Amino acid sequence: MTTDRTTSQHSLAAVSEAVAEQVPDRAAIVFRDRRFTHAQLTTRTRQLAHVLHDRGLGARPQGRAGLGPYESHQDHLAVYAYNGNEYLEAMIGAFKARVVPVNVNYRYVAEELRYVLRNSAAKAILYHSAFAPTLAEVLADLPELRVLLQLEDGSGNELLPGAEWYEEALAEAPTSIPQWAPDWSPDDLYIVYTGGTTGAPKGVLWRQADVHRTALGGRNPITRQPWRTLDELAEFAATNPTPHVVLAASPYMHGAGHWTALLGLNQGGTVVIQDNVERLDPTDVCSVVGRERVTYLQMIGDAFARPIIEEMERGDYDLSSLRTILSGGMALTPAVETRLLARMPAVTLVESVGSSEGGGQAVRTITATGPGSTGAFYPVAGSVVVSADFDSVLGPGADDVGWLAKREDIPLGYLGDPAKTAQAFPVVAGERMVVPGDRAQWLADGTIKLLGRDSMTINSGGEKIFAEEVEAAIIAHPDVSDVVVASRPSQRWGQEVVAIVHLRDGATAAEDDLAAEAARHVARYKLPKAWVFVDAIQRTGAGKADYRWAAKVAASAG
C-alpha cells in the first residue's frame, strides 16, 4: 500500500483493515437484530469495494497531480440513507474502492437532491427504498449517475430501473482484499457536505490522512499525539481494556454522526445504532443505551439533550454503562448539564466546538465535581485565534475579537468552488489556515471564548451582537424550552434583535421575565427588541437552528 505503516500518514481503508486484523471477533456494528464483527465488516466492505470497482469506479492513475484544492481525483458514491450498518459499510467500502462517499440529506425534496447529486458529480448512489420515489424524479437529469444500489427497508417500493439490490450485489462479489490495495493513499479523499445555515450545500474536501488525525481516531486518545504507525494504532485497539461502545444519536447524513461512528470503529470499538432511525426517539435511545451497555453517547446540544434527559428522568433505565457524553454543533446550557450530571454523576460531558471545515477545534469537559465555566473552551492542536483582518495570530490575553482558526490537518477546499476555497482557507502570517466563520477571543488563561458565527451576527446601532450569545442568555430562564435569535430591519438601529421562544409546557413567563433573566448575562443593548412565542423551534436534522426560518418569523413579528 502507498500508506506507509511507519508514518502518521494513513488511508482510512488501511486503518480499517489493520484494526480488523487485530480484533476480528470483536463486535463492530450492532443494529437491531444484526451483529457484525470487525472481520464480518471487513468482508462486507471488501465486497462493496469490488462491486464499485467492477462497475468502473475508482481513482485516476495520476492521483492529484495537476489538480487544484477544489478538485477531486476520484469518483463519488452518494449515500442517501438512514443510519444503519449499510451506511458505514458504504463509507468504508468506498474508501477501499478508492471512491469517495458523499453524505446526502435524506430530508431533501427533489430539487435539493438534484442539486447535491449534480454538485458532487456522483456516479453511484446507495439509497433506501423509501427514497426511491424522490430519486426517480431526478434521475433523468443525472446522466452521470450510472450505478444504483437499493436497500430493502420494508417500504414496499420496487427496484428503480437500472438499479440493483445491495445485498444481492454484495453476495456475488469476492471477499478478498482488493488487488489495488497497494494504491490506497493518504491523499485519497473524504468529502463531507455541509448545508450550513445559509447558502447552498458545499462539499468539503479532506485528505484522508488529515481528517483521520483531526476527527477519526488518528491520535492516541491519551497523549493526543498522532499515531506513528499503523501497527501502533492497531495494537492499541487490540490491547485497550475498555474499548468504547458508541451510539451516535444524530443522523449519519451529518458529519457529527458518522465521525463518531468511524472514530469508534477506527479505535477497535463497537458502534451501536438506535432501532428507530427515522427521527430522534428519546425512549429508543435510552432503551438501546441500557440494552447494549453503551459507554459513549453523542448528541447535538440542547436540541437532543433536553428530550433525552427528560426521558431519562421519566423512565426507569439502566444507564450505568455510560461514561462519556459528547455534544457538538450547538451549546449545552448549564441547566441541561446539571440535569444530566444529576442523573449520571459518573459521566464526563465533553462539549466540542468544530465544523465540517475545521474538524474539532476546541473542547471543554464538565463533570459532577467540576462543571467549568460556560463558553470557555480549550483549543485543540492547531487551533488559534486570528485577527479580524486576517493579518496576524492573536496571542492569549488579546483584547480583540478575532476568528477561530486552525492551521494543522485542515481540508484542501470546497469541491468545485475556487472562490469559496480562497475565502475560507486564507493565508495568515504566511501560513494557510481554515477560518470557518466563528468569532472568538483568546483569553489570558489559555481558554477560548466563542461568540458565535459571523453569519449570525446582528449589527444594531453600530454594535455587533452575536445571536448565539443572546440565545444562551435567554435559555437560562427555567421556563424556556428552546430559543433562536434573529434580526429584522429597523429604521432606528439598522437591525434589531428578535427572540423566537418556545416555552415549556405550563410555563407562564412573560417577556419582561425573560428580558430580566437575559439582562443578568448580557449587556442591555443586546436584549431583544421584540419577542415571538411559538409552539416549536424549527431545526435541521442535525439539531441546528434554521436561521432562514427564524429570519422569516422575525420579519413578520409585530
C-alpha positions as CSV (number, residue, x, y, z in Angstrom):
1,M,0.0,0.0,0.0
2,T,1.1,3.6,-0.6
3,T,0.1,4.2,3.0
4,D,3.4,3.9,5.0
5,R,2.9,1.8,8.1
6,T,5.8,3.8,9.7
7,T,4.3,7.3,9.5
8,S,1.2,9.1,10.7
9,Q,0.0,9.4,7.0
10,H,-2.6,6.7,6.7
11,S,-5.5,6.0,4.3
12,L,-8.8,5.2,6.0
13,A,-9.0,1.9,4.0
14,A,-5.7,0.8,5.5
15,V,-6.8,1.8,9.0
16,S,-9.9,-0.3,8.8
17,E,-8.0,-3.4,7.6
18,A,-5.3,-3.0,10.2
19,V,-7.7,-2.7,13.1
20,A,-9.9,-5.6,12.0
21,E,-6.8,-7.8,11.7
22,Q,-6.1,-7.3,15.4
23,V,-9.7,-7.5,16.7
24,P,-11.5,-9.8,14.2
25,D,-14.0,-11.3,16.6
26,R,-15.0,-8.1,18.5
27,A,-18.4,-6.7,17.7
28,A,-18.1,-3.8,15.2
29,I,-21.7,-2.9,14.5
30,V,-24.9,-3.7,16.3
31,F,-28.2,-2.7,14.6
32,R,-31.5,-4.1,15.8
33,D,-31.1,-7.9,15.4
34,R,-28.0,-7.6,13.2
35,R,-24.5,-8.1,14.7
36,F,-21.3,-7.8,12.7
37,T,-17.8,-8.5,14.0
38,H,-14.9,-6.5,12.7
39,A,-14.0,-9.5,10.5
40,Q,-17.5,-9.6,9.0
41,L,-17.5,-5.8,8.4
42,T,-14.2,-6.2,6.6
43,T,-15.7,-8.9,4.4
44,R,-18.7,-6.9,3.5
45,T,-16.7,-3.7,2.8
46,R,-14.3,-5.6,0.6
47,Q,-17.3,-6.9,-1.3
48,L,-18.7,-3.5,-1.8
49,A,-15.3,-2.3,-3.0
50,H,-15.3,-5.0,-5.6
51,V,-18.9,-4.0,-6.6
52,L,-17.9,-0.4,-7.2
53,H,-14.6,-1.2,-8.9
54,D,-16.2,-3.8,-11.2
55,R,-18.7,-1.2,-12.4
56,G,-15.9,1.2,-13.4
57,L,-15.5,3.4,-10.4
58,G,-12.2,4.4,-8.8
59,A,-9.4,7.0,-8.8
60,R,-7.5,8.4,-11.7
61,P,-4.0,6.8,-12.1
62,Q,-2.0,10.0,-11.7
63,G,-3.6,10.9,-8.4
64,R,-3.9,14.6,-7.5
65,A,-1.1,15.7,-9.9
66,G,-2.2,18.9,-11.6
67,L,-5.4,19.5,-9.6
68,G,-6.4,22.4,-7.6
69,P,-7.5,22.1,-3.9
70,Y,-11.2,22.3,-5.0
71,E,-10.9,19.3,-7.4
72,S,-11.3,15.6,-6.9
73,H,-9.3,12.9,-8.5
74,Q,-11.8,10.1,-7.6
75,D,-15.3,9.0,-8.5
76,H,-18.0,9.7,-5.9
77,L,-20.7,7.5,-4.3
78,A,-23.7,9.4,-2.9
79,V,-25.1,7.8,0.3
80,Y,-28.8,8.7,0.6
81,A,-29.8,6.6,3.6
82,Y,-30.9,6.4,7.2
83,N,-28.5,5.3,9.9
84,G,-27.7,1.6,9.6
85,N,-24.9,-0.9,9.1
86,E,-25.1,-0.2,5.3
87,Y,-24.3,3.4,5.8
88,L,-21.0,2.7,7.5
89,E,-20.3,-0.2,5.0
90,A,-20.9,2.2,2.2
91,M,-18.3,4.7,3.5
92,I,-15.6,2.1,4.3
93,G,-16.3,0.1,1.2
94,A,-16.0,3.2,-0.9
95,F,-12.6,4.1,0.7
96,K,-11.4,0.6,-0.2
97,A,-12.6,1.1,-3.8
98,R,-10.8,4.4,-3.9
99,V,-14.2,6.0,-4.4
100,V,-15.3,9.0,-2.2
101,P,-18.6,8.6,-0.2
102,V,-20.8,11.7,-0.2
103,N,-23.4,12.3,2.5
104,V,-26.8,13.3,1.3
105,N,-29.5,14.8,3.5
106,Y,-32.5,12.4,3.2
107,R,-34.9,15.2,4.0
108,Y,-34.2,16.9,0.7
109,V,-37.0,17.4,-1.8
110,A,-36.3,16.6,-5.4
111,E,-34.9,20.0,-6.3
112,E,-32.4,19.9,-3.5
113,L,-31.5,16.3,-4.2
114,R,-30.9,17.1,-7.8
115,Y,-28.6,20.0,-6.8
116,V,-26.4,18.0,-4.5
117,L,-26.1,15.0,-6.8
118,R,-25.0,17.3,-9.6
119,N,-22.7,19.4,-7.5
120,S,-21.0,16.3,-6.1
121,A,-20.7,14.7,-9.6
122,A,-21.9,11.5,-8.1
123,K,-21.6,8.5,-10.4
124,A,-23.1,6.0,-7.9
125,I,-25.7,6.1,-5.2
126,L,-26.7,3.9,-2.3
127,Y,-30.3,4.6,-1.1
128,H,-33.1,3.2,0.9
129,S,-36.1,2.1,-1.0
130,A,-38.2,4.7,0.9
131,F,-36.4,7.4,-1.0
132,A,-36.7,5.8,-4.4
133,P,-39.7,7.9,-5.5
134,T,-37.8,11.2,-4.9
135,L,-34.7,9.8,-6.6
136,A,-36.9,8.7,-9.5
137,E,-38.0,12.4,-10.0
138,V,-34.4,13.5,-10.8
139,L,-32.7,10.5,-12.5
140,A,-33.4,11.8,-16.0
141,D,-31.4,14.9,-15.2
142,L,-28.4,13.0,-13.9
143,P,-26.9,11.0,-16.8
144,E,-23.6,10.6,-15.0
145,L,-25.3,8.7,-12.2
146,R,-25.0,5.2,-13.5
147,V,-24.6,2.8,-10.5
148,L,-27.7,2.5,-8.3
149,L,-27.7,0.2,-5.2
150,Q,-31.0,0.0,-3.5
151,L,-31.6,-1.1,0.1
152,E,-34.6,-3.1,1.3
153,D,-36.4,-1.3,4.1
154,G,-39.9,-2.6,4.3
155,S,-41.3,0.4,2.4
156,G,-42.5,-1.8,-0.4
157,N,-41.1,0.4,-3.2
158,E,-39.9,-1.5,-6.2
159,L,-36.4,-1.5,-7.6
160,L,-35.8,1.5,-9.8
161,P,-34.9,0.9,-13.4
162,G,-31.2,0.0,-13.8
163,A,-30.8,-0.4,-10.0
164,E,-29.5,-3.5,-8.1
165,W,-30.4,-4.7,-4.7
166,Y,-27.5,-4.0,-2.4
167,E,-27.4,-7.4,-0.7
168,E,-27.6,-9.3,-4.0
169,A,-24.7,-7.3,-5.4
170,L,-22.6,-8.0,-2.3
171,A,-23.4,-11.7,-2.4
172,E,-21.9,-12.0,-5.9
173,A,-18.7,-10.1,-5.1
174,P,-15.3,-11.5,-4.0
175,T,-14.4,-11.3,-0.3
176,S,-10.6,-11.0,-0.9
177,I,-8.6,-7.9,-0.2
178,P,-8.7,-5.8,-3.5
179,Q,-5.7,-6.3,-5.8
180,W,-5.4,-2.5,-6.0
181,A,-5.0,-2.2,-2.2
182,P,-1.3,-1.2,-2.6
183,D,-2.6,2.0,-4.3
184,W,-4.6,3.1,-1.2
185,S,-3.2,6.5,-0.4
186,P,-3.3,9.1,2.4
187,D,-4.1,11.5,-0.4
188,D,-7.3,9.7,-1.2
189,L,-10.3,11.9,-0.3
190,Y,-13.0,12.1,2.2
191,I,-15.8,14.6,1.4
192,V,-18.4,15.9,3.8
193,Y,-21.3,18.0,2.6
194,T,-22.3,20.8,4.9
195,G,-25.6,22.6,4.5
196,G,-24.8,25.4,7.0
197,T,-27.4,27.9,7.9
198,T,-27.3,30.0,4.7
199,G,-26.4,29.3,1.1
200,A,-26.3,26.1,-1.0
201,P,-24.7,22.9,0.4
202,K,-20.9,22.7,-0.1
203,G,-18.6,19.7,-0.3
204,V,-15.6,20.0,2.0
205,L,-12.6,18.1,0.5
206,W,-10.2,16.4,3.0
207,R,-7.2,14.2,2.5
208,Q,-7.9,11.0,4.4
209,A,-4.7,11.3,6.4
210,D,-5.7,14.8,7.6
211,V,-9.3,14.0,8.6
212,H,-8.1,10.8,10.3
213,R,-5.9,12.8,12.6
214,T,-8.3,15.6,13.3
215,A,-11.6,13.7,13.7
216,L,-11.5,9.9,13.1
217,G,-9.2,8.4,15.6
218,G,-5.8,9.3,14.2
219,R,-4.4,10.4,17.5
220,N,-3.6,8.5,20.7
221,P,-6.5,9.4,23.0
222,I,-4.2,9.6,26.0
223,T,-1.3,11.6,24.6
224,R,-3.2,13.3,21.8
225,Q,-0.2,12.7,19.5
226,P,-0.7,11.3,16.0
227,W,-0.2,7.5,15.8
228,R,3.3,7.0,14.5
229,T,2.5,3.7,12.7
230,L,-0.5,1.6,11.7
231,D,0.8,-1.2,13.9
232,E,0.8,1.1,16.9
233,L,-2.8,2.1,16.2
234,A,-3.9,-1.5,15.7
235,E,-2.1,-2.6,18.9
236,F,-3.9,0.0,20.9
237,A,-7.2,-1.3,19.5
238,A,-6.3,-4.8,20.5
239,T,-5.0,-4.1,24.0
240,N,-7.4,-1.3,25.1
241,P,-9.1,-2.9,28.1
242,T,-12.2,-0.7,27.8
243,P,-13.0,-0.2,24.0
244,H,-15.8,2.2,23.5
245,V,-19.4,1.1,22.8
246,V,-20.5,4.1,20.8
247,L,-24.0,5.4,19.9
248,A,-24.5,8.5,17.8
249,A,-27.9,9.9,18.4
250,S,-27.6,12.2,15.3
251,P,-28.1,11.0,11.7
252,Y,-25.0,9.7,9.8
253,M,-26.0,12.0,7.0
254,H,-24.3,14.8,9.1
255,G,-20.6,14.8,9.8
256,A,-21.1,14.7,13.6
257,G,-22.9,11.4,13.4
258,H,-20.7,9.4,11.1
259,W,-17.5,11.0,12.6
260,T,-18.5,9.5,16.0
261,A,-19.2,6.1,14.4
262,L,-16.0,5.9,12.4
263,L,-14.0,7.1,15.4
264,G,-15.3,4.2,17.3
265,L,-14.6,1.7,14.6
266,N,-11.1,3.0,13.9
267,Q,-10.2,2.5,17.6
268,G,-11.5,-1.0,17.6
269,G,-14.7,-0.3,19.4
270,T,-18.3,-1.2,18.8
271,V,-20.9,1.0,17.1
272,V,-24.5,0.7,18.3
273,I,-27.3,2.1,16.1
274,Q,-30.6,3.0,17.6
275,D,-33.7,1.0,16.5
276,N,-35.7,4.0,15.3
277,V,-33.5,5.7,12.6
278,E,-36.2,8.0,11.1
279,R,-36.3,10.5,13.9
280,L,-34.9,11.3,17.4
281,D,-36.7,8.9,19.7
282,P,-35.6,9.5,23.3
283,T,-37.3,6.3,24.6
284,D,-35.5,4.3,22.0
285,V,-32.1,5.9,22.7
286,C,-32.4,5.3,26.4
287,S,-33.5,1.7,25.9
288,V,-30.7,0.9,23.5
289,V,-28.1,2.5,25.8
290,G,-29.2,0.1,28.6
291,R,-29.6,-2.9,26.4
292,E,-26.2,-2.7,24.6
293,R,-24.3,-1.2,27.5
294,V,-23.3,1.9,25.6
295,T,-20.3,3.8,27.1
296,Y,-20.1,6.8,24.7
297,L,-23.2,8.7,23.6
298,Q,-23.1,11.5,21.0
299,M,-25.8,14.2,20.8
300,I,-26.1,17.7,19.5
301,G,-26.6,20.3,22.2
302,D,-29.9,21.1,23.9
303,A,-32.0,20.1,20.9
304,F,-31.1,16.4,21.6
305,A,-30.1,16.6,25.2
306,R,-33.4,18.1,26.6
307,P,-35.7,15.4,25.2
308,I,-33.2,12.6,26.1
309,I,-32.7,13.8,29.7
310,E,-36.5,14.3,30.2
311,E,-36.9,10.7,29.1
312,M,-34.1,9.5,31.4
313,E,-35.8,11.3,34.3
314,R,-39.2,10.0,33.4
315,G,-38.3,6.3,32.8
316,D,-36.5,3.5,34.6
317,Y,-33.4,3.0,32.6
318,D,-30.1,1.3,33.4
319,L,-27.6,4.0,32.3
320,S,-24.7,2.8,34.5
321,S,-22.6,1.9,31.5
322,L,-22.4,5.5,30.2
323,R,-19.0,7.1,30.8
324,T,-18.9,9.9,28.2
325,I,-21.5,12.1,26.6
326,L,-20.2,14.2,23.6
327,S,-22.1,17.2,22.4
328,G,-21.2,19.4,19.5
329,G,-22.9,21.6,16.9
330,M,-24.7,23.7,19.4
331,A,-24.4,24.6,23.1
332,L,-25.4,22.6,26.1
333,T,-26.9,25.1,28.6
334,P,-25.9,25.0,32.3
335,A,-29.4,23.8,33.3
336,V,-29.2,20.8,31.0
337,E,-25.7,20.0,32.1
338,T,-26.8,20.0,35.7
339,R,-29.7,17.6,35.0
340,L,-27.5,15.2,33.0
341,L,-24.9,15.0,35.7
342,A,-27.5,14.7,38.5
343,R,-28.9,11.7,36.7
344,M,-25.4,10.3,35.8
345,P,-22.8,11.7,38.2
346,A,-20.1,9.4,36.9
347,V,-20.4,10.7,33.4
348,T,-18.0,13.2,31.8
349,L,-19.7,15.7,29.5
350,V,-17.5,16.7,26.6
351,E,-18.6,19.8,24.6
352,S,-16.8,20.1,21.3
353,V,-16.6,23.1,19.0
354,G,-15.9,22.2,15.4
355,S,-17.1,22.3,11.9
356,S,-17.0,20.4,8.6
357,E,-14.2,22.6,7.5
358,G,-12.1,22.5,10.7
359,G,-13.0,19.3,12.5
360,G,-12.7,19.6,16.2
361,Q,-11.2,23.0,17.2
362,A,-11.9,23.4,21.0
363,V,-13.3,21.4,23.8
364,R,-14.5,21.7,27.4
365,T,-15.2,18.9,29.8
366,I,-17.8,19.1,32.6
367,T,-18.1,16.7,35.5
368,A,-20.2,16.5,38.6
369,T,-17.3,17.7,40.7
370,G,-16.1,20.5,38.3
371,P,-18.6,21.9,35.9
372,G,-16.4,24.6,34.4
373,S,-17.4,28.0,33.1
374,T,-19.9,28.4,30.3
375,G,-18.4,29.4,27.0
376,A,-14.8,28.8,27.9
377,F,-13.1,26.1,25.7
378,Y,-9.6,24.8,25.5
379,P,-8.1,24.8,22.0
380,V,-7.0,21.5,20.4
381,A,-3.8,21.0,18.4
382,G,-3.5,23.6,15.7
383,S,-6.4,25.8,16.8
384,V,-5.7,29.6,17.1
385,V,-7.5,32.9,17.0
386,V,-6.6,35.2,14.1
387,S,-7.2,38.9,13.9
388,A,-10.4,40.3,12.4
389,D,-8.4,41.5,9.3
390,F,-6.7,38.1,8.9
391,D,-3.4,39.8,9.3
392,S,-2.0,38.0,12.4
393,V,-2.4,35.4,15.0
394,L,-3.7,36.8,18.3
395,G,-2.0,35.5,21.4
396,P,-3.7,34.6,24.6
397,G,-4.9,37.7,26.5
398,A,-5.5,39.8,23.5
399,D,-8.5,42.1,23.9
400,D,-9.5,41.9,20.3
401,V,-12.3,39.8,18.9
402,G,-11.0,37.7,16.1
403,W,-11.8,34.5,14.2
404,L,-11.4,30.9,15.5
405,A,-9.0,29.3,13.0
406,K,-7.0,26.1,12.5
407,R,-3.6,25.6,10.9
408,E,-2.9,21.9,11.1
409,D,-4.6,18.9,9.4
410,I,-7.1,21.1,7.5
411,P,-9.1,20.4,4.3
412,L,-8.0,21.1,0.8
413,G,-11.0,23.2,-0.1
414,Y,-14.6,23.2,-1.3
415,L,-15.5,20.9,-4.2
416,G,-15.8,22.8,-7.4
417,D,-15.6,26.2,-5.8
418,P,-12.2,28.0,-6.1
419,A,-13.7,31.4,-4.8
420,K,-15.1,30.0,-1.6
421,T,-12.0,27.9,-1.1
422,A,-9.8,31.0,-1.2
423,Q,-12.2,32.8,1.2
424,A,-12.4,30.1,3.8
425,F,-8.8,29.0,3.6
426,P,-6.8,32.2,3.8
427,V,-3.0,32.6,4.3
428,V,-2.5,34.3,7.7
429,A,1.0,35.4,8.7
430,G,2.4,33.2,5.9
431,E,0.5,30.1,6.8
432,R,-2.5,28.5,5.2
433,M,-5.4,28.2,7.6
434,V,-9.1,27.4,7.7
435,V,-11.5,30.0,9.2
436,P,-15.0,28.5,9.3
437,G,-16.6,31.8,10.5
438,D,-16.8,31.6,14.3
439,R,-16.0,34.8,16.2
440,A,-13.8,34.3,19.2
441,Q,-11.5,35.7,21.9
442,W,-8.3,34.0,23.2
443,L,-8.4,34.7,26.9
444,A,-5.3,35.2,29.2
445,D,-5.9,31.8,30.9
446,G,-5.5,30.0,27.6
447,T,-9.2,29.3,27.0
448,I,-11.2,30.5,24.0
449,K,-14.5,32.3,24.4
450,L,-16.8,31.6,21.4
451,L,-19.1,34.4,20.4
452,G,-21.0,32.9,17.5
453,R,-21.0,32.6,13.7
454,D,-20.3,35.8,11.8
455,S,-23.2,34.8,9.5
456,M,-25.4,35.1,12.6
457,T,-24.0,38.5,13.8
458,I,-26.6,41.3,14.2
459,N,-25.4,44.9,13.6
460,S,-27.6,47.0,15.8
461,G,-26.8,50.7,16.1
462,G,-23.2,50.0,15.2
463,E,-22.8,47.3,17.9
464,K,-22.2,43.7,16.8
465,I,-24.4,41.3,18.7
466,F,-23.9,37.5,18.4
467,A,-27.1,35.6,18.1
468,E,-25.8,32.6,20.0
469,E,-24.7,34.7,22.9
470,V,-28.2,36.1,23.3
471,E,-29.8,32.7,22.9
472,A,-27.7,31.4,25.8
473,A,-28.8,34.3,28.0
474,I,-32.5,33.7,27.3
475,I,-32.5,29.9,27.7
476,A,-31.0,30.4,31.2
477,H,-34.6,31.1,32.3
478,P,-36.1,27.9,33.6
479,D,-39.4,28.4,31.7
480,V,-37.7,28.4,28.3
481,S,-37.6,25.1,26.4
482,D,-35.9,26.4,23.2
483,V,-35.0,29.7,21.6
484,V,-33.5,31.1,18.5
485,V,-32.4,34.7,17.9
486,A,-32.6,36.5,14.6
487,S,-32.7,40.1,13.3
488,R,-35.2,42.3,11.4
489,P,-34.7,45.7,9.7
490,S,-35.0,48.7,11.9
491,Q,-35.2,52.4,10.9
492,R,-33.6,53.4,14.1
493,W,-31.0,50.7,14.6
494,G,-30.4,49.3,11.1
495,Q,-31.1,45.8,12.6
496,E,-32.7,44.8,15.8
497,V,-32.8,41.6,17.8
498,V,-35.8,39.4,17.8
499,A,-36.2,36.4,20.1
500,I,-38.3,33.4,19.0
501,V,-39.1,31.4,22.1
502,H,-40.7,28.1,22.8
503,L,-41.8,27.9,26.5
504,R,-42.0,24.7,28.5
505,D,-45.5,23.1,28.9
506,G,-47.4,25.0,31.5
507,A,-44.8,27.8,31.8
508,T,-46.1,31.3,32.4
509,A,-43.0,33.5,31.9
510,A,-43.7,36.9,30.2
511,E,-41.5,39.0,28.0
512,D,-40.4,41.1,31.0
513,D,-39.4,38.0,32.9
514,L,-37.3,36.7,30.1
515,A,-35.7,40.0,29.5
516,A,-34.8,40.3,33.2
517,E,-33.1,36.9,33.1
518,A,-31.2,37.7,29.9
519,A,-30.0,41.1,31.3
520,R,-28.2,39.1,34.0
521,H,-25.9,37.6,31.3
522,V,-25.5,40.1,28.5
523,A,-25.5,43.9,28.1
524,R,-28.8,45.6,27.8
525,Y,-28.2,46.7,24.2
526,K,-28.1,43.1,23.2
527,L,-31.6,42.4,24.6
528,P,-34.4,41.6,22.1
529,K,-36.5,44.5,20.9
530,A,-39.3,42.0,20.1
531,W,-40.4,38.6,21.3
532,V,-42.2,35.9,19.3
533,F,-43.7,32.8,21.1
534,V,-44.1,29.7,19.0
535,D,-45.1,26.1,19.6
536,A,-41.8,24.7,18.3
537,I,-38.4,26.0,17.1
538,Q,-37.7,24.8,13.6
539,R,-34.3,23.0,13.5
540,T,-32.4,20.9,11.0
541,G,-31.9,17.1,11.3
542,A,-28.6,17.9,13.0
543,G,-30.3,19.9,15.7
544,K,-29.1,23.2,14.5
545,A,-31.4,26.2,14.4
546,D,-32.9,27.0,11.0
547,Y,-31.9,30.7,10.8
548,R,-33.6,31.2,7.4
549,W,-36.9,30.2,9.0
550,A,-36.1,32.4,12.0
551,A,-35.4,35.4,9.8
552,K,-38.8,35.0,8.2
553,V,-40.5,34.7,11.6
554,A,-38.7,37.7,12.9
555,A,-39.6,39.8,9.8
556,S,-43.3,39.0,10.3
557,A,-43.2,39.9,14.0
558,G,-45.4,42.7,15.1
